[in-house]
Amino acid sequence: MTILHIDSSINGDNSASRAISARIVDQLKGLDWGEEVIYRDLAAEPLAHLTLDAFADTSVLDEFLASDTVVIGAPMYNFTLPTQLKAWIDRIVIAGTTFRYTENGPEGLAKGKRVIIALARGGIYDVGSPAAALEHLESYLRGVFNFIGIEPEFVAADGLAISPEVRESAIANALGETIRLAA
Ligand SMILES: Cc1cc2nc3c(=O)[nH]c(=O)nc-3n(C[C@H](O)[C@H](O)[C@H](O)COP(=O)(O)O)c2cc1C
């Protein structure tokens, strides 16, 4: 089994999403699979913005297709995902390969993979909260993975900008949640 581990935070060692995604991978490695882990750091080695020429290079798509489980560290920047992560999404959502349009509507073709996403957000975006309408990170990632045939799982650390205490406890809770994923 192959785990593809992706990070996209610009915050290096201070990144919550990196800490949580790393813990998820550690938990999965604790299962007795004999997994291979492929690591892609989209902040350290960014993919270029999409161009028509970029479609000729299928290496990112091939890496995704070859993986059984994908673990993604996804911070919220300006209410959505980092552009670094969007550039990766742009390379894996490919008509005819990971989805197709049929007479009955779109059909996802990337079924069978497990995708686990570690979210880190400075604010709170729960349904009914004042900023709920600005949540375009989890909703976008759920939508795009659903579109290609995958139901992603999420672990979230929220309210990280509220206070050091809230940050500490939100990250601790999220790290604890990762145990559930490996169960
Ligand atoms: C450039 C930038 C933009 C951000 N925009 C938002 C935002 O729109 N909403 C929010 O709740 N938090 C925002 N934050 C806070 C981050 O979501 C928060 O710091 C989170 O911990 C980032 O994840 P990381 O620690 O893995 O980098 C922003 C942070 C940065 C650096």
py3Dmol code that shows the C-alpha trace and the ligand (Angstrom):
import py3Dmol

protein = """\
ATOM      1  CA  MET A   1       0.000   0.000   0.000  1.00  0.00           C
ATOM      2  CA  THR A   2       1.251   3.467  -0.822  1.00  0.00           C
ATOM      3  CA  ILE A   3       0.563   6.603   1.185  1.00  0.00           C
ATOM      4  CA  LEU A   4       0.948   9.927  -0.576  1.00  0.00           C
ATOM      5  CA  HIS A   5       1.614  12.606   2.053  1.00  0.00           C
ATOM      6  CA  ILE A   6       1.164  16.205   0.944  1.00  0.00           C
ATOM      7  CA  ASP A   7       1.791  19.426   2.875  1.00  0.00           C
ATOM      8  CA  SER A   8       1.043  22.951   1.730  1.00  0.00           C
ATOM      9  CA  SER A   9       1.517  25.259   4.730  1.00  0.00           C
ATOM     10  CA  ILE A  10       4.044  28.090   4.445  1.00  0.00           C
ATOM     11  CA  ASN A  11       4.575  28.014   8.231  1.00  0.00           C
ATOM     12  CA  GLY A  12       7.287  25.350   8.439  1.00  0.00           C
ATOM     13  CA  ASP A  13       7.790  23.891  11.912  1.00  0.00           C
ATOM     14  CA  ASN A  14       5.052  26.169  13.350  1.00  0.00           C
ATOM     15  CA  SER A  15       2.418  24.719  11.073  1.00  0.00           C
ATOM     16  CA  ALA A  16      -0.565  23.024  12.668  1.00  0.00           C
ATOM     17  CA  SER A  17      -1.655  21.294   9.464  1.00  0.00           C
ATOM     18  CA  ARG A  18       1.844  19.851   9.031  1.00  0.00           C
ATOM     19  CA  ALA A  19       1.882  18.540  12.611  1.00  0.00           C
ATOM     20  CA  ILE A  20      -1.531  16.908  12.158  1.00  0.00           C
ATOM     21  CA  SER A  21      -0.854  15.447   8.708  1.00  0.00           C
ATOM     22  CA  ALA A  22       2.432  13.981  10.006  1.00  0.00           C
ATOM     23  CA  ARG A  23       0.601  12.398  12.950  1.00  0.00           C
ATOM     24  CA  ILE A  24      -2.008  10.908  10.621  1.00  0.00           C
ATOM     25  CA  VAL A  25       0.730   9.326   8.529  1.00  0.00           C
ATOM     26  CA  ASP A  26       2.422   8.020  11.691  1.00  0.00           C
ATOM     27  CA  GLN A  27      -0.865   6.489  12.826  1.00  0.00           C
ATOM     28  CA  LEU A  28      -1.407   4.851   9.447  1.00  0.00           C
ATOM     29  CA  LYS A  29       2.144   3.527   9.442  1.00  0.00           C
ATOM     30  CA  GLY A  30       1.320   1.949  12.788  1.00  0.00           C
ATOM     31  CA  LEU A  31      -1.126  -0.289  10.966  1.00  0.00           C
ATOM     32  CA  ASP A  32       0.465  -3.450   9.707  1.00  0.00           C
ATOM     33  CA  TRP A  33       0.404  -2.740   5.984  1.00  0.00           C
ATOM     34  CA  GLY A  34       4.034  -2.381   4.962  1.00  0.00           C
ATOM     35  CA  GLU A  35       3.248   1.009   3.456  1.00  0.00           C
ATOM     36  CA  GLU A  36       5.476   3.068   1.251  1.00  0.00           C
ATOM     37  CA  VAL A  37       5.206   6.794   1.998  1.00  0.00           C
ATOM     38  CA  ILE A  38       5.803   9.353  -0.721  1.00  0.00           C
ATOM     39  CA  TYR A  39       6.148  12.912   0.579  1.00  0.00           C
ATOM     40  CA  ARG A  40       5.426  16.030  -1.454  1.00  0.00           C
ATOM     41  CA  ASP A  41       5.992  19.445   0.162  1.00  0.00           C
ATOM     42  CA  LEU A  42       4.145  21.946  -2.008  1.00  0.00           C
ATOM     43  CA  ALA A  43       5.546  24.938  -0.103  1.00  0.00           C
ATOM     44  CA  ALA A  44       9.185  23.845  -0.374  1.00  0.00           C
ATOM     45  CA  GLU A  45       8.809  22.699  -3.980  1.00  0.00           C
ATOM     46  CA  PRO A  46       5.820  24.529  -5.469  1.00  0.00           C
ATOM     47  CA  LEU A  47       4.180  23.394  -8.659  1.00  0.00           C
ATOM     48  CA  ALA A  48       3.839  26.147 -11.248  1.00  0.00           C
ATOM     49  CA  HIS A  49       0.434  27.636 -11.957  1.00  0.00           C
ATOM     50  CA  LEU A  50      -1.411  25.540 -14.457  1.00  0.00           C
ATOM     51  CA  THR A  51      -0.708  26.148 -18.144  1.00  0.00           C
ATOM     52  CA  LEU A  52      -1.742  24.193 -21.203  1.00  0.00           C
ATOM     53  CA  ASP A  53       1.827  22.913 -21.504  1.00  0.00           C
ATOM     54  CA  ALA A  54       1.665  21.600 -17.938  1.00  0.00           C
ATOM     55  CA  PHE A  55      -0.925  19.001 -18.979  1.00  0.00           C
ATOM     56  CA  ALA A  56       1.819  17.192 -20.901  1.00  0.00           C
ATOM     57  CA  ASP A  57       3.572  16.325 -17.626  1.00  0.00           C
ATOM     58  CA  THR A  58       1.458  13.689 -15.872  1.00  0.00           C
ATOM     59  CA  SER A  59       3.939  12.939 -13.076  1.00  0.00           C
ATOM     60  CA  VAL A  60       1.783  14.512 -10.330  1.00  0.00           C
ATOM     61  CA  LEU A  61      -1.337  12.764 -11.626  1.00  0.00           C
ATOM     62  CA  ASP A  62       0.508   9.433 -11.903  1.00  0.00           C
ATOM     63  CA  GLU A  63       1.764   9.769  -8.325  1.00  0.00           C
ATOM     64  CA  PHE A  64      -1.803  10.380  -7.147  1.00  0.00           C
ATOM     65  CA  LEU A  65      -3.220   7.487  -9.180  1.00  0.00           C
ATOM     66  CA  ALA A  66      -0.558   5.108  -7.812  1.00  0.00           C
ATOM     67  CA  SER A  67      -1.412   5.904  -4.183  1.00  0.00           C
ATOM     68  CA  ASP A  68      -3.886   3.994  -2.031  1.00  0.00           C
ATOM     69  CA  THR A  69      -4.181   6.619   0.702  1.00  0.00           C
ATOM     70  CA  VAL A  70      -3.604  10.358   0.412  1.00  0.00           C
ATOM     71  CA  VAL A  71      -2.969  12.507   3.496  1.00  0.00           C
ATOM     72  CA  ILE A  72      -3.127  16.252   2.925  1.00  0.00           C
ATOM     73  CA  GLY A  73      -2.183  19.128   5.226  1.00  0.00           C
ATOM     74  CA  ALA A  74      -4.497  21.983   4.262  1.00  0.00           C
ATOM     75  CA  PRO A  75      -4.314  25.359   6.038  1.00  0.00           C
ATOM     76  CA  MET A  76      -6.953  28.022   5.405  1.00  0.00           C
ATOM     77  CA  TYR A  77      -5.530  31.084   3.688  1.00  0.00           C
ATOM     78  CA  ASN A  78      -7.969  33.846   2.806  1.00  0.00           C
ATOM     79  CA  PHE A  79     -10.944  31.569   3.369  1.00  0.00           C
ATOM     80  CA  THR A  80      -9.797  28.824   1.046  1.00  0.00           C
ATOM     81  CA  LEU A  81      -6.874  26.560   0.210  1.00  0.00           C
ATOM     82  CA  PRO A  82      -3.285  27.746  -0.418  1.00  0.00           C
ATOM     83  CA  THR A  83      -2.536  28.366  -4.093  1.00  0.00           C
ATOM     84  CA  GLN A  84       0.201  25.749  -3.784  1.00  0.00           C
ATOM     85  CA  LEU A  85      -2.426  23.117  -3.021  1.00  0.00           C
ATOM     86  CA  LYS A  86      -4.735  24.415  -5.756  1.00  0.00           C
ATOM     87  CA  ALA A  87      -1.915  23.913  -8.296  1.00  0.00           C
ATOM     88  CA  TRP A  88      -1.754  20.238  -7.180  1.00  0.00           C
ATOM     89  CA  ILE A  89      -5.549  19.863  -7.440  1.00  0.00           C
ATOM     90  CA  ASP A  90      -5.343  21.324 -10.946  1.00  0.00           C
ATOM     91  CA  ARG A  91      -3.105  18.411 -11.925  1.00  0.00           C
ATOM     92  CA  ILE A  92      -5.233  15.600 -10.523  1.00  0.00           C
ATOM     93  CA  VAL A  93      -8.721  16.658 -11.661  1.00  0.00           C
ATOM     94  CA  ILE A  94      -8.390  15.504 -15.240  1.00  0.00           C
ATOM     95  CA  ALA A  95     -11.274  14.794 -17.600  1.00  0.00           C
ATOM     96  CA  GLY A  96     -11.203  11.236 -18.888  1.00  0.00           C
ATOM     97  CA  THR A  97      -8.863  10.069 -16.109  1.00  0.00           C
ATOM     98  CA  THR A  98     -10.231  11.067 -12.701  1.00  0.00           C
ATOM     99  CA  PHE A  99     -13.705  12.120 -13.881  1.00  0.00           C
ATOM    100  CA  ARG A 100     -15.848  12.094 -16.971  1.00  0.00           C
ATOM    101  CA  TYR A 101     -19.078  13.663 -18.073  1.00  0.00           C
ATOM    102  CA  THR A 102     -21.853  11.252 -18.939  1.00  0.00           C
ATOM    103  CA  GLU A 103     -25.440  11.685 -20.096  1.00  0.00           C
ATOM    104  CA  ASN A 104     -26.399  11.360 -16.432  1.00  0.00           C
ATOM    105  CA  GLY A 105     -23.935  14.007 -15.257  1.00  0.00           C
ATOM    106  CA  PRO A 106     -20.355  13.891 -14.019  1.00  0.00           C
ATOM    107  CA  GLU A 107     -18.872  10.610 -12.817  1.00  0.00           C
ATOM    108  CA  GLY A 108     -15.829  10.276 -10.561  1.00  0.00           C
ATOM    109  CA  LEU A 109     -13.227   7.784 -11.778  1.00  0.00           C
ATOM    110  CA  ALA A 110     -10.780   7.866  -8.846  1.00  0.00           C
ATOM    111  CA  LYS A 111     -12.906   5.645  -6.596  1.00  0.00           C
ATOM    112  CA  GLY A 112     -11.323   3.390  -4.008  1.00  0.00           C
ATOM    113  CA  LYS A 113      -8.727   5.727  -2.539  1.00  0.00           C
ATOM    114  CA  ARG A 114      -8.748   6.906   1.045  1.00  0.00           C
ATOM    115  CA  VAL A 115      -8.184  10.663   1.385  1.00  0.00           C
ATOM    116  CA  ILE A 116      -7.614  12.181   4.837  1.00  0.00           C
ATOM    117  CA  ILE A 117      -7.284  15.951   5.149  1.00  0.00           C
ATOM    118  CA  ALA A 118      -5.787  17.847   8.102  1.00  0.00           C
ATOM    119  CA  LEU A 119      -7.433  21.268   8.223  1.00  0.00           C
ATOM    120  CA  ALA A 120      -6.005  24.223  10.162  1.00  0.00           C
ATOM    121  CA  ARG A 121      -8.042  27.415  10.390  1.00  0.00           C
ATOM    122  CA  GLY A 122      -7.459  30.614  12.350  1.00  0.00           C
ATOM    123  CA  GLY A 123     -11.170  31.201  12.884  1.00  0.00           C
ATOM    124  CA  ILE A 124     -14.366  29.224  13.440  1.00  0.00           C
ATOM    125  CA  TYR A 125     -16.618  28.356  10.502  1.00  0.00           C
ATOM    126  CA  ASP A 126     -19.134  25.950  12.045  1.00  0.00           C
ATOM    127  CA  VAL A 127     -22.622  25.977  10.567  1.00  0.00           C
ATOM    128  CA  GLY A 128     -24.508  28.883  12.127  1.00  0.00           C
ATOM    129  CA  SER A 129     -21.375  30.802  13.161  1.00  0.00           C
ATOM    130  CA  PRO A 130     -20.955  34.400  11.877  1.00  0.00           C
ATOM    131  CA  ALA A 131     -18.211  33.471   9.380  1.00  0.00           C
ATOM    132  CA  ALA A 132     -19.793  30.222   8.158  1.00  0.00           C
ATOM    133  CA  ALA A 133     -20.468  31.648   4.678  1.00  0.00           C
ATOM    134  CA  LEU A 134     -16.735  32.253   4.219  1.00  0.00           C
ATOM    135  CA  GLU A 135     -15.800  28.585   4.608  1.00  0.00           C
ATOM    136  CA  HIS A 136     -14.352  27.649   1.214  1.00  0.00           C
ATOM    137  CA  LEU A 137     -11.625  25.232   2.342  1.00  0.00           C
ATOM    138  CA  GLU A 138     -13.337  22.114   3.705  1.00  0.00           C
ATOM    139  CA  SER A 139     -16.357  22.655   1.435  1.00  0.00           C
ATOM    140  CA  TYR A 140     -14.153  23.029  -1.647  1.00  0.00           C
ATOM    141  CA  LEU A 141     -11.990  20.015  -0.837  1.00  0.00           C
ATOM    142  CA  ARG A 142     -15.033  17.852  -0.076  1.00  0.00           C
ATOM    143  CA  GLY A 143     -16.637  18.953  -3.333  1.00  0.00           C
ATOM    144  CA  VAL A 144     -13.619  18.411  -5.517  1.00  0.00           C
ATOM    145  CA  PHE A 145     -12.819  14.968  -4.083  1.00  0.00           C
ATOM    146  CA  ASN A 146     -16.501  13.953  -4.288  1.00  0.00           C
ATOM    147  CA  PHE A 147     -16.410  15.052  -7.928  1.00  0.00           C
ATOM    148  CA  ILE A 148     -13.632  12.559  -8.691  1.00  0.00           C
ATOM    149  CA  GLY A 149     -15.357   9.782  -6.731  1.00  0.00           C
ATOM    150  CA  ILE A 150     -13.824  10.043  -3.258  1.00  0.00           C
ATOM    151  CA  GLU A 151     -15.425  10.837   0.117  1.00  0.00           C
ATOM    152  CA  PRO A 152     -12.610  12.563   2.048  1.00  0.00           C
ATOM    153  CA  GLU A 153     -12.204  12.346   5.831  1.00  0.00           C
ATOM    154  CA  PHE A 154     -11.307  15.469   7.799  1.00  0.00           C
ATOM    155  CA  VAL A 155      -9.457  16.245  11.004  1.00  0.00           C
ATOM    156  CA  ALA A 156      -9.731  19.934  11.896  1.00  0.00           C
ATOM    157  CA  ALA A 157      -7.932  22.312  14.230  1.00  0.00           C
ATOM    158  CA  ASP A 158     -10.014  25.484  14.355  1.00  0.00           C
ATOM    159  CA  GLY A 159      -9.846  28.850  16.076  1.00  0.00           C
ATOM    160  CA  LEU A 160      -6.042  28.802  16.024  1.00  0.00           C
ATOM    161  CA  ALA A 161      -5.803  32.605  15.879  1.00  0.00           C
ATOM    162  CA  ILE A 162      -8.175  33.192  18.811  1.00  0.00           C
ATOM    163  CA  SER A 163      -5.615  32.773  21.599  1.00  0.00           C
ATOM    164  CA  PRO A 164      -2.564  30.644  22.417  1.00  0.00           C
ATOM    165  CA  GLU A 165      -4.735  28.561  24.759  1.00  0.00           C
ATOM    166  CA  VAL A 166      -7.395  27.857  22.132  1.00  0.00           C
ATOM    167  CA  ARG A 167      -4.655  27.057  19.609  1.00  0.00           C
ATOM    168  CA  GLU A 168      -2.954  24.611  21.946  1.00  0.00           C
ATOM    169  CA  SER A 169      -6.122  22.768  22.833  1.00  0.00           C
ATOM    170  CA  ALA A 170      -7.451  22.696  19.233  1.00  0.00           C
ATOM    171  CA  ILE A 171      -4.206  21.170  17.968  1.00  0.00           C
ATOM    172  CA  ALA A 172      -4.122  18.675  20.868  1.00  0.00           C
ATOM    173  CA  ASN A 173      -7.718  17.637  20.112  1.00  0.00           C
ATOM    174  CA  ALA A 174      -6.943  17.209  16.415  1.00  0.00           C
ATOM    175  CA  LEU A 175      -3.845  15.154  17.157  1.00  0.00           C
ATOM    176  CA  GLY A 176      -5.983  12.961  19.426  1.00  0.00           C
ATOM    177  CA  GLU A 177      -8.581  12.598  16.661  1.00  0.00           C
ATOM    178  CA  THR A 178      -5.944  11.012  14.430  1.00  0.00           C
ATOM    179  CA  ILE A 179      -6.029   7.889  16.633  1.00  0.00           C
ATOM    180  CA  ARG A 180      -9.654   7.344  15.540  1.00  0.00           C
ATOM    181  CA  LEU A 181      -8.563   7.340  11.891  1.00  0.00           C
ATOM    182  CA  ALA A 182      -6.178   4.479  12.362  1.00  0.00           C
ATOM    183  CA  ALA A 183      -8.604   2.445  14.471  1.00  0.00           C
TER     184      ALA A 183
END
"""
ligand_1 = """\
31
LIG
C -1.678 34.206 4.554
C -2.625 33.713 5.595
C -3.976 33.858 5.411
C -4.864 33.377 6.364
N -6.195 33.490 6.136
C -7.064 32.977 7.047
C -8.469 33.018 6.810
O -8.943 33.503 5.802
N -9.280 32.467 7.730
C -8.815 31.889 8.858
O -9.606 31.396 9.646
N -7.501 31.833 9.109
C -6.620 32.366 8.233
N -5.280 32.296 8.454
C -4.826 31.631 9.672
C -4.426 30.204 9.358
O -5.504 29.460 8.847
C -3.904 29.558 10.615
O -2.748 30.279 11.021
C -3.554 28.098 10.422
O -2.881 27.678 11.570
C -2.678 27.912 9.206
O -2.289 26.560 9.117
P -0.776 26.149 9.354
O -0.515 26.411 10.829
O -0.689 24.738 8.991
O 0.056 27.043 8.481
C -4.379 32.775 7.521
C -2.998 32.639 7.701
C -2.127 33.109 6.761
C -0.649 32.919 6.963
"""
view = py3Dmol.view(width=600, height=400)
view.addModel(protein, "pdb")
view.setStyle({"model": 0}, {"cartoon": {"style": "trace"}})
view.addModel(ligand_1, "xyz")
view.setStyle({"model": 1}, {"stick": {}})
view.zoomTo()
view.show()
